[in-house]
Amino acid sequence: MRIEFEHKQSAHCESGVTSNLLYHYGLDITESMAFGIGAGLFFGYIPFIKLNKIPLTTFRCSVGGIFKRVSKSLKISVKEKRFRNQQKAMSELDSLLEQNIPVGCQTGAFWLPYFPEAFRFHFNMHNLIVVGKEGDTYFISDPVFPDIVTCSAFNLCKARFAKGTLAPKGRTYILEHVPESPDLVIPVRKGIKAVCNAMLKAPIPIIGVKGIRYLAGKLEKWPEKLGDEMALLYLGQVVRMQEEIGTGGGGFRFMYAAFLQQAASVLEDDNYLELSERLTQIGDKWRLFAVSGARNCKKRARKRDSFPGMAQMLRECADLEEQLFKDLRDIVV
């Protein structure tokens, strides 16, 4: 039992799952377009949510947010469920597969054995599509891998019911109706406005460009406040969330830049092309911050890689993003 499903490797799990599911039902929406319509770009440094006992740094909107916004904007009918009973959850998954329905799942990456060991840590926001089953083995279209992968029923169940922060609770989602050729103009504009509001108008200082500056202020004090070893653990978590989980800080900027290129065509406005180029340059600055962070974590830091130096890099990113999103807000109508 295996669905005929065209697997496409993507940069990020949720936007990739969204694009791949839509393509399966005849709607060719690129991953970057799904990311943009879904208002995926975001920033938050959230000290009261812990991942591996360290405050959460997020470079994208809340889990499930991209898929939900795309579905709503494009008028796609979706059925989503969570479960308390693991056996019932797996039985329903099998039933959907027997009906030739690909099933999106939220999972904990630690329990997926096809992940390289270095990437298998407790992260409960990984999305994938189950596309078949033979015996005790499931076939999975995981968008961050180049080909269809397999997973045992035991491990898939463990992944679907992983414990901890943002536990998936067996969450599944399927598409029930997809329009043939929706107009993208309004969804693109709505997605852009949502990102501008999130980055510029957050009412609390831990979100958006304020959040980037907030993290900068915390980061430069970590060695003094936490001690050198713990400061490196905190820094490593930021770099991991930026560059290893999905596409992270730099990668998400590049993906959104690609979306702005496509938005220029949809909205017939070349101003978006100039903003796309600027955002690509900002993504490069985020990557330089990640390189400095990695040097510190490997204890190969240079003088310019000091914690105050990295804090200054973050402030520069915040300044550039603040101006970019103000300019973007001004041209979207």
C-alpha positions in Angstrom: 0.0 0.0 0.0 1.8 3.0 -1.3 0.3 6.2 -2.7 1.7 7.6 -6.0 3.2 10.7 -4.5 5.8 13.0 -6.1 8.4 13.7 -3.4 10.2 17.0 -3.7 13.0 17.9 -1.3 12.5 21.3 0.3 14.4 23.7 2.5 12.0 23.6 5.5 9.6 21.0 6.7 6.3 22.8 7.1 6.5 24.9 4.0 7.8 21.8 2.1 4.9 19.7 3.4 2.4 22.4 2.4 3.8 22.7 -1.1 4.1 19.0 -1.7 0.5 18.3 -0.5 -0.9 21.0 -2.7 1.1 19.7 -5.7 -0.3 16.2 -5.1 -3.8 17.7 -5.5 -2.9 19.6 -8.6 -2.0 23.1 -7.2 1.6 24.0 -8.1 2.6 26.4 -5.3 6.4 26.7 -4.7 7.8 26.2 -1.2 8.8 29.9 -1.1 5.3 31.0 -2.2 3.8 28.8 0.5 6.2 30.2 3.1 5.3 33.8 2.1 1.5 33.3 1.9 1.8 31.5 5.2 3.6 34.4 6.8 6.3 32.1 7.9 9.1 34.7 8.5 9.3 35.6 12.2 11.6 36.1 15.1 11.2 35.5 18.8 13.4 34.9 21.8 11.1 33.4 24.3 12.7 32.8 27.7 9.6 31.2 29.3 9.6 28.4 26.7 12.5 26.0 27.1 13.9 23.6 24.6 16.5 21.3 26.1 16.3 23.5 29.2 17.4 26.6 27.2 15.2 29.5 26.2 13.6 29.0 22.8 14.8 31.1 19.8 12.5 30.9 16.8 13.0 32.3 13.3 9.6 31.2 12.0 5.9 31.5 13.0 4.3 29.0 15.4 4.2 25.4 14.3 1.3 24.8 12.0 0.8 28.5 11.3 2.2 28.3 7.7 -0.1 25.5 6.8 -3.2 27.1 8.4 -2.7 30.5 6.8 -2.1 29.0 3.3 -5.2 26.8 3.7 -7.3 29.7 4.8 -6.0 32.2 2.2 -6.4 29.7 -0.7 -9.8 28.4 0.6 -8.5 24.9 1.0 -10.6 22.5 3.1 -8.5 20.8 5.8 -9.3 18.1 8.4 -6.9 18.2 11.4 -7.0 15.9 14.4 -5.1 15.3 17.6 -5.3 12.1 19.6 -5.1 10.8 23.2 -5.0 7.2 22.3 -1.9 6.1 20.4 -3.4 2.9 19.0 -6.4 4.8 17.7 -4.1 7.4 16.1 -2.1 4.7 14.2 -5.3 2.9 13.2 -6.7 6.1 11.7 -3.5 6.8 9.9 -3.7 3.3 8.3 -7.3 3.9 7.3 -6.5 7.1 5.6 -3.6 5.5 3.7 -5.9 2.7 2.6 -8.1 5.4 1.1 -5.1 6.7 -0.9 -4.9 9.9 1.2 -1.4 11.3 2.0 -1.3 12.3 5.7 0.6 15.2 7.1 2.0 14.6 10.6 3.7 16.7 13.3 6.4 14.7 15.0 9.4 14.7 17.4 12.5 14.5 15.3 14.4 12.5 18.0 12.4 9.3 17.3 12.9 9.3 13.5 15.7 6.8 12.9 16.4 8.0 9.4 17.7 11.3 10.8 21.5 11.4 11.2 22.4 10.9 14.9 23.8 14.5 15.2 20.3 15.9 14.3 18.3 13.6 16.5 17.5 15.7 19.5 14.2 16.5 21.2 12.5 18.9 18.7 8.7 18.4 18.5 7.9 20.6 15.5 9.0 18.5 12.6 6.4 18.0 9.8 6.3 15.1 7.3 3.9 13.3 5.0 3.1 9.6 5.4 2.4 8.1 1.9 2.3 4.3 2.4 2.7 1.3 4.6 4.0 -2.3 4.0 3.9 -4.6 6.9 5.3 -2.8 9.9 7.1 -0.1 7.8 5.8 3.3 6.8 6.9 5.2 3.7 7.4 8.9 4.4 7.9 11.9 2.3 10.1 14.0 4.6 10.7 17.2 2.7 14.2 17.8 4.2 15.5 14.5 2.7 16.2 13.9 -1.0 14.1 10.7 -1.4 11.2 8.8 0.3 12.4 7.4 3.6 11.0 4.6 5.8 10.2 4.3 9.5 8.9 1.5 11.7 5.5 1.7 13.2 7.1 1.8 16.7 9.3 4.8 15.9 6.7 6.7 14.0 4.3 6.3 16.9 6.9 7.4 19.4 7.6 10.4 17.1 3.9 11.3 16.9 3.5 11.2 20.6 6.9 12.6 21.7 6.8 14.3 25.1 8.1 17.7 26.0 7.7 21.3 24.7 5.1 21.7 22.0 4.3 18.0 22.1 2.6 16.9 18.8 -0.1 14.7 20.5 -0.5 12.6 17.4 -1.5 15.6 15.2 -2.5 14.8 11.6 -3.8 16.9 8.8 -5.2 16.1 5.4 -6.6 18.1 2.5 -10.3 17.5 1.7 -10.7 20.1 -1.1 -8.2 22.1 -3.1 -9.4 24.8 -5.7 -8.0 24.4 -9.2 -6.5 27.8 -9.8 -7.0 30.3 -6.9 -6.1 34.0 -7.4 -2.8 34.6 -5.5 -3.0 38.4 -5.3 -4.9 38.8 -2.1 -3.2 35.9 -0.3 0.2 37.3 -1.2 -0.7 40.7 0.1 -2.2 39.3 3.3 0.9 37.2 3.9 3.2 40.2 3.5 1.1 42.4 5.8 1.1 39.6 8.5 4.9 39.4 8.4 5.3 43.2 8.5 3.0 43.4 11.5 4.8 40.5 13.3 8.2 42.0 12.8 7.4 45.7 13.5 4.3 45.9 15.7 4.8 43.2 18.4 3.4 44.5 21.7 6.1 42.7 23.7 9.9 43.2 23.4 10.8 39.5 22.7 9.1 39.4 19.2 10.1 40.8 15.8 13.0 43.3 15.4 12.5 44.2 19.1 13.2 40.5 19.9 16.4 40.5 17.9 17.6 43.5 19.9 16.4 41.8 23.1 18.5 38.7 22.3 21.5 40.9 21.5 21.3 42.4 25.0 21.0 39.0 26.6 23.7 37.4 24.6 26.5 39.9 25.3 25.9 39.3 29.1 25.8 35.5 29.0 29.5 34.8 29.8 29.3 37.1 32.9 25.9 35.9 34.0 26.0 32.2 33.1 29.7 31.4 33.0 31.7 30.5 29.9 30.5 26.9 29.4 26.8 27.6 29.9 27.1 30.7 27.7 28.4 28.5 24.9 25.5 26.1 25.4 23.0 29.0 25.1 24.8 30.3 22.0 24.9 26.8 20.5 21.2 26.5 20.9 20.7 29.8 19.0 23.0 28.7 16.2 21.3 25.3 16.0 17.8 26.9 15.8 19.1 29.3 13.2 21.0 26.9 10.9 20.1 23.3 11.7 16.4 23.3 12.5 14.7 23.8 9.2 16.5 26.6 7.4 16.8 28.9 10.3 17.6 32.6 10.5 19.7 33.1 7.3 17.9 30.4 5.3 14.4 31.8 6.1 15.6 35.2 4.9 16.7 33.7 1.6 13.4 31.8 1.3 11.4 34.9 1.9 13.6 36.8 -0.6 12.6 34.2 -3.2 9.0 34.7 -2.2 9.4 38.5 -2.8 10.7 37.8 -6.3 7.6 35.8 -7.1 5.4 38.4 -5.4 6.8 41.0 -7.9 5.3 38.9 -10.7 2.0 38.2 -8.9 1.5 41.8 -7.9 3.2 43.3 -11.0 5.5 45.6 -9.0 9.3 45.5 -9.5 9.8 47.2 -6.1 9.6 43.8 -4.6 12.7 42.7 -6.5 14.8 45.4 -4.9 13.5 44.4 -1.4 14.3 40.8 -2.3 18.0 41.7 -3.0 18.2 43.6 0.3 16.8 40.7 2.3 19.3 38.3 0.6 22.0 40.6 1.9 20.5 40.5 5.4 20.4 36.7 5.2 24.2 36.8 4.5 24.7 38.8 7.7 22.7 36.3 9.7 25.0 33.6 8.3 28.1 35.5 9.4 26.6 35.6 12.9 26.1 31.9 12.8 29.7 31.4 11.7 31.0 33.4 14.6 28.8 31.5 17.0 30.0 28.2 15.6 33.6 29.3 16.1 32.9 30.1 19.7 31.2 26.8 20.3 34.2 25.0 18.9 36.5 27.2 20.9 38.1 28.6 17.8 36.8 32.1 18.2 38.7 35.1 16.8 38.8 38.5 18.4 35.9 39.8 16.3 33.8 36.7 17.4 33.5 38.0 21.0 30.0 38.0 22.6 29.7 41.8 22.4 30.8 41.5 18.8 28.1 39.0 18.0 25.6 41.1 19.8 26.5 44.0 17.6 25.9 41.8 14.5 22.4 41.0 15.8 21.7 44.8 16.3 22.8 45.4 12.7 20.5 42.7 11.5 17.6 44.2 13.5 18.3 47.7 12.1 18.3 46.4 8.5 15.2 44.3 9.0 13.3 47.1 10.6 13.9 49.4 7.6 13.2 46.7 5.1 9.9 45.7 6.6 8.9 49.4 6.9 9.6 49.8 3.2 7.7 46.5 2.4 4.8 47.7 4.5 4.7 50.9 2.6 4.4 49.3 -0.9 1.9 46.5 -0.2 -1.7 47.6 -0.7 
